Amino acid sequence: MNEAQIAQAIVTVSLLLIFGGLFIWGWKTGQFKNIEQTKYVIFKRPEDDGKSTQSPGKGEKP
């Protein structure tokens, strides 16, 4: 293996560790739980501000 291949392997392993660590951190902090709730928060209309601040739960209709 020449120097370029060694450098490429080091960069690849480093990126794998960084993104793997970020994935594990996100999993442990609950970033992937209840991903359906986001769509209700994003599309909330300004006139709905006074009605209800809770988004529909699992299985409920908006």
KOLNU-532357 format. One record per residue: residue number from 1; residue in one letter; x, y, z negated of N, C-alpha, C in turn. Coordinates in pm, 1 decimal, decimal comma, padded with zeros to 6 digits. Example, Ala and Ser with C-alpha at 12.3 -4.5 7.8 and 13.67 -1.06 7.14 Angstrom:
+-----+------+----------+----------+----------+----------+----------+----------+----------+----------+----------+
: pos : code :     n.px :     n.py :     n.pz :    ca.px :    ca.py :    ca.pz :     c.px :     c.py :     c.pz :
+-----+------+----------+----------+----------+----------+----------+----------+----------+----------+----------+
:   1 :    A :  01319,0 : -00569,0 : -00780,0 :  01230,0 : -00450,0 : -00780,0 :  01320,0 : -00330,0 : -00780,0 :
:   2 :    S :  01285,0 : -00225,0 : -00708,0 :  01367,0 : -00106,0 : -00714,0 :  01290,0 :  00003,0 : -00787,0 :
+-----+------+----------+----------+----------+----------+----------+----------+----------+----------+----------+
# end
This chain:
+-----+------+----------+----------+----------+----------+----------+----------+----------+----------+----------+
: pos : code :     n.px :     n.py :     n.pz :    ca.px :    ca.py :    ca.pz :     c.px :     c.py :     c.pz :
+-----+------+----------+----------+----------+----------+----------+----------+----------+----------+----------+
:   1 :    M :  00084,5 : -00118,7 :  00000,0 :  00000,0 :  00000,0 :  00000,0 :  00088,6 :  00124,5 :  00000,0 :
:   2 :    N :  00052,6 :  00218,2 :  00083,0 :  00129,3 :  00343,4 :  00085,1 :  00067,0 :  00445,3 : -00011,9 :
:   3 :    E :  00128,0 :  00560,8 : -00021,2 :  00085,0 :  00661,7 : -00118,7 : -00056,1 :  00712,7 : -00092,1 :
:   4 :    A : -00094,0 :  00724,0 :  00033,9 : -00227,6 :  00773,6 :  00067,8 : -00335,4 :  00675,8 :  00021,4 :
:   5 :    Q : -00310,6 :  00547,5 :  00037,2 : -00408,4 :  00448,0 : -00005,5 : -00420,9 :  00444,1 : -00157,2 :
:   6 :    I : -00310,4 :  00460,0 : -00225,6 : -00314,0 :  00463,1 : -00372,1 : -00390,8 :  00585,4 : -00421,0 :
:   7 :    A : -00365,4 :  00700,1 : -00359,1 : -00437,0 :  00822,7 : -00396,1 : -00586,6 :  00807,9 : -00369,0 :
:   8 :    Q : -00621,0 :  00747,8 : -00256,2 : -00761,8 :  00727,7 : -00222,4 : -00828,0 :  00632,9 : -00322,5 :
:   9 :    A : -00760,1 :  00529,1 : -00363,7 : -00814,6 :  00436,2 : -00462,0 : -00835,9 :  00505,4 : -00596,1 :
:  10 :    I : -00742,1 :  00590,0 : -00636,7 : -00755,2 :  00662,0 : -00763,5 : -00874,1 :  00757,7 : -00758,5 :
:  11 :    V : -00889,6 :  00828,9 : -00649,7 : -01001,8 :  00922,0 : -00634,8 : -01134,3 :  00846,1 : -00635,1 :
:  12 :    T : -01138,6 :  00732,0 : -00566,1 : -01261,3 :  00652,2 : -00560,3 : -01300,5 :  00600,2 : -00698,0 :
:  13 :    V : -01206,7 :  00546,3 : -00771,0 : -01235,5 :  00495,4 : -00905,3 : -01275,7 :  00610,0 : -00998,5 :
:  14 :    S : -01210,6 :  00723,5 : -00984,8 : -01245,4 :  00839,3 : -01068,2 : -01388,7 :  00884,2 : -01042,2 :
:  15 :    L : -01427,3 :  00893,8 : -00915,9 : -01564,6 :  00933,5 : -00882,7 : -01665,5 :  00830,7 : -00932,2 :
:  16 :    L : -01631,0 :  00703,8 : -00920,2 : -01719,1 :  00598,2 : -00969,7 : -01740,0 :  00612,5 : -01120,1 :
:  17 :    L : -01634,2 :  00637,9 : -01194,0 : -01645,8 :  00654,4 : -01338,2 : -01725,2 :  00779,5 : -01375,4 :
:  18 :    I : -01702,9 :  00888,7 : -01303,2 : -01774,2 :  01013,5 : -01332,2 : -01924,1 :  00997,0 : -01308,6 :
:  19 :    F : -01961,2 :  00947,3 : -01190,1 : -02103,7 :  00934,8 : -01159,3 : -02169,1 :  00823,1 : -01239,2 :
:  20 :    G : -02094,8 :  00717,4 : -01269,5 : -02147,7 :  00613,0 : -01357,6 : -02173,5 :  00667,0 : -01496,9 :
:  21 :    G : -02081,0 :  00747,7 : -01546,6 : -02099,8 :  00809,5 : -01677,5 : -02218,5 :  00904,6 : -01679,6 :
:  22 :    L : -02234,7 :  00982,2 : -01573,5 : -02350,7 :  01072,1 : -01565,1 : -02481,8 :  00994,6 : -01560,0 :
:  23 :    F : -02482,3 :  00882,4 : -01489,4 : -02602,9 :  00800,1 : -01482,5 : -02636,9 :  00742,6 : -01619,6 :
:  24 :    I : -02536,7 :  00690,4 : -01688,6 : -02560,1 :  00634,0 : -01821,8 : -02605,7 :  00743,0 : -01918,9 :
:  25 :    W : -02544,0 :  00861,2 : -01911,3 : -02585,7 :  00972,8 : -01997,0 : -02732,7 :  01009,7 : -01969,4 :
:  26 :    G : -02769,4 :  01018,3 : -01842,5 : -02907,4 :  01050,5 : -01807,2 : -03004,4 :  00944,9 : -01854,9 :
:  27 :    W : -02965,2 :  00819,4 : -01845,7 : -03051,2 :  00710,2 : -01889,8 : -03071,8 :  00716,3 : -02041,4 :
:  28 :    K : -02964,5 :  00739,1 : -02115,7 : -02973,8 :  00741,3 : -02261,4 : -03047,9 :  00863,7 : -02314,0 :
:  29 :    T : -03043,0 :  00975,0 : -02242,6 : -03111,7 :  01095,2 : -02289,5 : -03254,9 :  01104,0 : -02239,1 :
:  30 :    G : -03300,9 :  01003,9 : -02164,7 : -03440,8 :  00999,7 : -02122,5 : -03471,6 :  01081,3 : -01998,3 :
:  31 :    Q : -03373,5 :  01109,0 : -01916,0 : -03396,8 :  01189,0 : -01796,4 : -03482,1 :  01116,4 : -01692,6 :
:  32 :    F : -03489,3 :  00984,7 : -01700,5 : -03562,6 :  00907,0 : -01601,4 : -03697,0 :  00858,3 : -01652,4 :
:  33 :    K : -03737,6 :  00903,0 : -01769,9 : -03867,0 :  00864,3 : -01824,7 : -03973,3 :  00964,5 : -01779,8 :
:  34 :    N : -04089,8 :  00914,5 : -01750,6 : -04205,7 :  00995,7 : -01712,7 : -04172,9 :  01092,0 : -01599,3 :
:  35 :    I : -04121,8 :  01038,1 : -01490,1 : -04086,3 :  01122,9 : -01376,5 : -04209,3 :  01175,5 : -01303,5 :
:  36 :    E : -04325,2 :  01117,7 : -01330,0 : -04448,4 :  01163,7 : -01266,0 : -04494,5 :  01298,0 : -01321,1 :
:  37 :    Q : -04457,1 :  01332,4 : -01443,2 : -04502,3 :  01456,9 : -01505,6 : -04448,4 :  01579,6 : -01432,4 :
:  38 :    T : -04333,6 :  01567,5 : -01370,8 : -04270,3 :  01681,3 : -01305,0 : -04358,0 :  01739,8 : -01195,5 :
:  39 :    K : -04426,9 :  01656,2 : -01121,1 : -04508,1 :  01708,4 : -01011,4 : -04621,7 :  01797,4 : -01062,5 :
:  40 :    Y : -04670,0 :  01772,4 : -01183,1 : -04775,2 :  01857,6 : -01237,7 : -04719,2 :  01991,1 : -01286,2 :
:  41 :    V : -04596,4 :  01990,3 : -01333,0 : -04533,6 :  02112,9 : -01380,6 : -04494,7 :  02200,7 : -01262,3 :
:  42 :    I : -04444,0 :  02141,2 : -01155,6 : -04399,6 :  02216,8 : -01038,8 : -04516,6 :  02287,1 : -00971,0 :
:  43 :    F : -04628,2 :  02217,8 : -00956,7 : -04740,7 :  02271,7 : -00880,9 : -04846,6 :  02337,9 : -00968,1 :
:  44 :    K : -04808,3 :  02376,0 : -01089,0 : -04901,5 :  02443,4 : -01177,5 : -04929,5 :  02583,8 : -01125,5 :
:  45 :    R : -05056,6 :  02616,7 : -01111,8 : -05095,0 :  02747,4 : -01060,5 : -05092,8 :  02851,6 : -01173,1 :
:  46 :    P : -05061,1 :  02975,8 : -01141,3 : -05057,7 :  03081,7 : -01244,7 : -05191,5 :  03099,8 : -01315,0 :
:  47 :    E : -05303,4 :  03080,0 : -01246,1 : -05433,6 :  03099,6 : -01309,6 : -05466,0 :  02988,2 : -01408,5 :
:  48 :    D : -05387,6 :  02879,0 : -01408,3 : -05408,2 :  02770,0 : -01503,4 : -05338,5 :  02794,7 : -01636,6 :
:  49 :    D : -05268,0 :  02905,3 : -01651,5 : -05188,0 :  02928,0 : -01771,6 : -05271,2 :  02929,7 : -01899,7 :
:  50 :    G : -05390,7 :  02980,7 : -01896,0 : -05469,9 :  02990,3 : -02017,3 : -05550,4 :  02866,5 : -02047,9 :
:  51 :    K : -05561,5 :  02773,7 : -01955,2 : -05649,3 :  02658,3 : -01973,7 : -05586,0 :  02549,6 : -02059,1 :
:  52 :    S : -05482,8 :  02487,0 : -02008,4 : -05421,2 :  02375,9 : -02079,5 : -05272,4 :  02372,4 : -02048,7 :
:  53 :    T : -05193,5 :  02348,7 : -02150,1 : -05049,4 :  02343,7 : -02127,9 : -05000,8 :  02200,2 : -02115,7 :
:  54 :    Q : -05088,0 :  02102,8 : -02139,5 : -05046,1 :  01963,8 : -02130,7 : -05077,4 :  01909,7 : -01991,7 :
:  55 :    S : -04983,6 :  01833,1 : -01939,3 : -05006,3 :  01769,1 : -01812,0 : -05075,8 :  01635,2 : -01836,9 :
:  56 :    P : -05142,1 :  01582,2 : -01735,9 : -05210,3 :  01454,9 : -01753,7 : -05112,9 :  01344,5 : -01790,2 :
:  57 :    G : -05157,2 :  01254,4 : -01874,2 : -05072,2 :  01142,8 : -01913,4 : -05077,8 :  01032,2 : -01808,7 :
:  58 :    K : -05020,9 :  00922,5 : -01842,4 : -05014,4 :  00809,3 : -01751,4 : -05155,1 :  00754,4 : -01728,0 :
:  59 :    G : -05193,2 :  00741,9 : -01602,9 : -05323,6 :  00687,1 : -01570,0 : -05437,2 :  00786,8 : -01568,8 :
:  60 :    E : -05411,4 :  00909,3 : -01610,8 : -05516,3 :  01011,5 : -01612,7 : -05510,7 :  01095,8 : -01486,1 :
:  61 :    K : -05625,8 :  01145,1 : -01447,0 : -05629,3 :  01233,1 : -01330,0 : -05614,0 :  01378,1 : -01376,1 :
:  62 :    P : -05552,1 :  01461,4 : -01291,0 : -05534,8 :  01602,8 : -01329,1 : -05664,2 :  01679,1 : -01334,9 :
+-----+------+----------+----------+----------+----------+----------+----------+----------+----------+----------+
# end
